[in-house]
C-alpha cells in the first residue's frame, strides 16, 4: 500500500503490485508475515510526525518477516530467520521487500508471530521508560522470627512474622494503549505496582477486567483522578515515583498531583493534542522532573551500543517465553482489507490493534 499524501484520507491509499528490487551483496530479501498499524504510522500520514518518508512511500514502521535470501556479504542472517525493523521508516505494509542488512534485527522464531510483529515499538518503549528514568524497587515479602517468652519456667514459643515491603509504583494514562498494556505486564514482572488511567467509555467494565487480567493493580478513569477516593489507593501502595504520560492536557496535570516529591513524569505521546500543563508549585515545593522519550531517538543515541539493544530484546523475549508479556489485543486483517483496518485504527476508544496479515 503506497502513501500518496501526508494528510489523513484512506481513499488515497492504493494497493499496488511492484517489482521486488534486485538483491545486492549486503541486502536481505524478506517475506513479510505481519505488520501492525500504530499511531505513529497515522501521524506520518498526517504529516505531524518528526520523520516523514519521501513520496511515494510504503507505509508501516513495524512488523516481522522471514528471510528468503541473503546477499553474499550478509553474515548475521540466513534464510528462515525472522527479522524486524531496526529503525523507523522501513515500510512494512508489503508482502515482500529487499532491505539492507543493517536495517534489520534478528528475533527468535520460538515466540508467537504477533508478539514478534509488535515487539520493536511498544514493548521497547515501555521497557526503556521503566528502566531509564527511575530506579524502581520491587515489592517483596520476607519472613522474620520473633521470640515470645511465656510465663512458664524454661518454656518459650516462637512466632513467625511476614514483613511486606510494598515496593514502588508507577502511574500512567492511556493504559489501554499498546505501550500501556506492555507497561502493565513488564512492571508486574519487575514486581512494581501500576495505577492505570483510562478514559470513561461504554465498555469500561470489560476494559478494566482485561487490564486487571494483564496484571494491573488499579484501573481508574480520568475523572477519578480528581476525587478524594484516590487516597484509598495509597493506603496499600506508596505514591508513584514515575508517571508515564501519553495524553497531555488535564489528564497530565491531574496525574502529576499524585506523583511523589522528586518524582519523574515522562511524556512519550500527546493524544489529546494539548500541552503539558504543570503548576509552578510542583516545581518549587515538590521538585518534580519532566522528561520526554522517543524510541526512535533512543535507537539513534545507542546505534553504536549493540549490546544495549541486544540486552533489551533478549529481556523482552524472555518475558514472552515465560508468559509474562503478550501481544496487545489485536484484530488480524488480510492486506486486501487495509482500508477497513486503517479506518478501525482511527476510531475513538480503540483497544484492539489492527494487524495486517501479509
N, C-alpha and C positions, 0 to 999 in steps of 0.2 A: 504494500500500500504506500503510495507516494504522498508526501505532504506538498501541496501546491500553493498554500498561502499561510502566513503566520497570523491568522485570526480564526476563531473557532467557528467552523462551518463544516459539519460532517459531509455535506453533499460535495465538498471539494476534494474529498479523498477518492483515490482511484486504486483499484487492484489491477496491477499491470504485470505482464509477462516480460521479463528482462533476461538477457543473456548473462550467464554466470561468467564472471571475469576469469581471465586466464590465470592459472596458478603460477605465482612467482617462486623463486628459490626460498624465500623466507615467509611464504604465505601458507595459510591453512584453509582448506575447503571444508565448510561446516554445513551440516543439515540441521536447521533449527527445529527444536522439538516443541517448545512452548515459550511464550513471552507475555508478560503482564502489561496492562495499561495503568500507568502510575500518574499521580497528579502532575509530576514534573513533565511527563510527556505532553499532557494537555497544555501546561504553561508554555512549553516550547512552541506548540502550535499557535497559541495566542500571541506569541512574541513577548511574553513577560518574564521569560527565564533568562538567567545570566549567560547561558550558552545557546546560540542559535546556529543550526546547521545551514550551510549554503543550499539554496533551492536549485532543482528539485531534490528532495531528500526522502529517505526511507525512515519512517517513524520507529520509535521504540528504543529504550536505553537499557533494558534488562531482559534476561531470558537465558535459556540453556539450549545448547546444541550438541550434536555428536560429530566428531571429526571423521570426515570421509577420506581425506587425502592431505598429505603434507608435502611442502617443498623440500628439496634436497638439503637445505641448510637448517631446517627445523629440527631441533634436538630434544625439546622438552615435551612434545606432543606426538601422538601416533594415532592412526585410525582406530576408532572405537572409543577414544577418550571423550569425556563430557567436558564442555567448556562454557564459561560465562564471560560477559564483557569485563575487561579490566578497568574500563573507564566509561565516560559518558559519550553519547553520540554515535554508537556503533550502528544503529539502525537494525533492530532485532525483529521487526514485524515483516518477516520474509521467510520463505521456505528454505532457501539456501543462500550462502554468501561466501566470498573469499576475503579473508582478513589477514593483515599482518600478524605474525605470531605474538608480538608484544602487546597487542590489543586484547588478548585472550588470557583467561586464567583457568587452569585445570581444576575440576572439582571431582570428588569421588562419585562413582556410579552406584554406590550402595545406599544413597539417600533417595527419598521419593522425588520424582521429576518436578512436582510442583514446589517442593522445598528448594530444589536447585534453581528453578526458574525465578524464584522470588528471593534469592539469597543475597544478591550483591548490593541492594539498596536499603531496604527497611531493617533487616536484622543487623546489618553492619552499622547503620545509623544508631540504632538502639544500643548496640554493644559499646560503641565509642562514647556515647553520651553518658552511659552508666559507669564507665571506667576512667574517662579522661578529665573530669571536672571536679569530682569529689571522691574521697576515699570512703566508701560506704561500708560500714561494719554489718556483718550478717547477724541475725538473731540466733541465739543459741540457748541451750539448756545444759546445766551441769549438776552433778549430784554431789552433795556435801553430807557430812555426818556430824551430828551434834549429840554429845553425850548428856544424858539426863539422869541425875542421881535421884534415887527414890529413898524414902525414909525407912530403909531396912538395912541391917548390917550386911556388909560385903555384897550387896546386891546392886546391880545397875541395869539400866535399859538403854538401848541405842535407838535413836530416831533418825530416819532418813529424810533429808530435805532436798527438794529440787529447786534450784535457783534459775530463774528465767531472765535472760537479757534480751529485750525486745529487738535490739538492732536498729539500724537506720531505716528511714522510709523515703519514698520518692512520690511526688505528686505530679500528675500530667493531665493535660487536656487532650481532646481528640483521641481518647483512649481506645476507641474502636477502629482507628486507622491502622494501616499496616504496621507502621512504626509502633503505635500504641500497643498493639497485640504482641509484638516482639518484646517491648519493654516489660510487659506483664510477665511473660514467660522467662525471660533472661533474669529479671530481678528475682523471681521465685526460685530459680536455680541457684542464685547467689545468696539466698536467704534474706533478701531485702523486701520490706513491705511496700505495697503500692496503693496509692489513693488515686482513683481513676475518674476523671471528669468527662462526662458526655453531655451532648445536648438532649433536652427533653424531646420525646418523639412518641408516636403512637405505639410502637412495639418495644417500649422501654423495658418491660419485664423480661422479654425474651433476650434483649441485648445484655441486660445485667446478668442473667443466667449464663449466657455464653462467655462473658468476660470472667465471671467467677469460676467457671469450669477451666479456663486457661490458667487460673492461679491468682486472679485479682483478690486483694484483701478487702477493699472497699470500692464501690462504684456509686458515684453521686452525680447529680445533674449540676449544671452551671448555676441554677437558682439556689441549690442547697449550699453552695459555697458561701453565700451571704447570710446564712441562717445561724442562729446560736447553737443549733444541734451539732454543728461541726466540732464543738468542744467534746462531745461524747466520743468521737473517733480518737481523739488524742488522750483519752484515759487509758487506752490499751497500747498505743504506739506513740513514739515521740513525733513531734512536728518534723516535717521533711527538711533535709539539708539540701535537697536537689529538686528543682522544679523544671519540667520539660514543657515548653510552650510551642504549639503548632497553630495557634489561633490568632492571638493578638486581641486588642480592644479590651472590653470589660472583663472578659474571661481571664486575661493575663493579670490585670490589676487585682481581681479578687483572689486569684490563686496565690499571688505574691504575698498577700496578707498572712497566709498560713506558713510561710517559709521561716525557718529558724534564723535568728541573727547570724550574720556572716555566711548565710546560705547562698546558693548559686541558682540562678534561673538561666536556662539555656534555651534560646529560641532557634528553631530549625524550620519553621514554616509560618505562614500568615493567612490561614484560610478565611478569616473574617475580613481581610484586606483593610484592616485598621491598625494604626500604630500601637506599639507597646507603650502603655502609659504607666508611669511609676511615680508615686508620691515622693516628694523631696524627703519626707521623714524616714522613708525606707532606707535611703542612703545615709542620712545623718545619724539616726538613732539605732539602726539595725545593721548598717554596713553590708547590705546585700550586694551581690555581684551579678551583673548581667553579661552574658556571653552569647555568642552565636555559633552555630555549627552547620557545615555543609559538607556532606560526604565527598563530593567531587573535589573540594579544596583539600580535604584530608588526604585523599589519594595523591594529589599533586605534591603536597608537602612531604609525603613519605614515599615518593616514587623510587628513591634510591634505597629504601629500607625494606627490602623484600621480606625480611624475617618478621617485620611488624604485621604486614598484610597476611603472610602465611600463618602466623600465630593466631590472628583473629579468625581467619577462615577455618582453621583446624578446630578452634574452640567452639565455633558455631556448629560445625559438622558433628562434633562430639555431642553437643546438646541435642541435635536432631536424632542421632543414633540412639541416644538414651531416652528418647520420647519426651524430652523437656522443651523442645522447640518445634512447633508445627508450622506449616504454611498458613497464612491468613485465610479466612473464609474466602473461597474462590468460586467463581462461576466460569466453567470451561466453555469456550465458544470457538467453533470452527472459523478458520481465517476468512472464509467467504461471507461470514456474518459479521464482519468487522464493524459495519455501521451500527448495528444493534449494540455491539459491545461498547463502542465509543459513546453512544447516547446513554447507555446504562451507567457508564463510569462517571457521567456528569450530573446524574440525578442527585438531589439532596438526600441526606440521611442514608447514603450508600454504605453498607457494611460488608459487601462482598466485592472482592477484587476481580475484575474481568481478566481472564487468561486466554489469550489466543493460542489455539492448538494448530501447529504448523506442519 
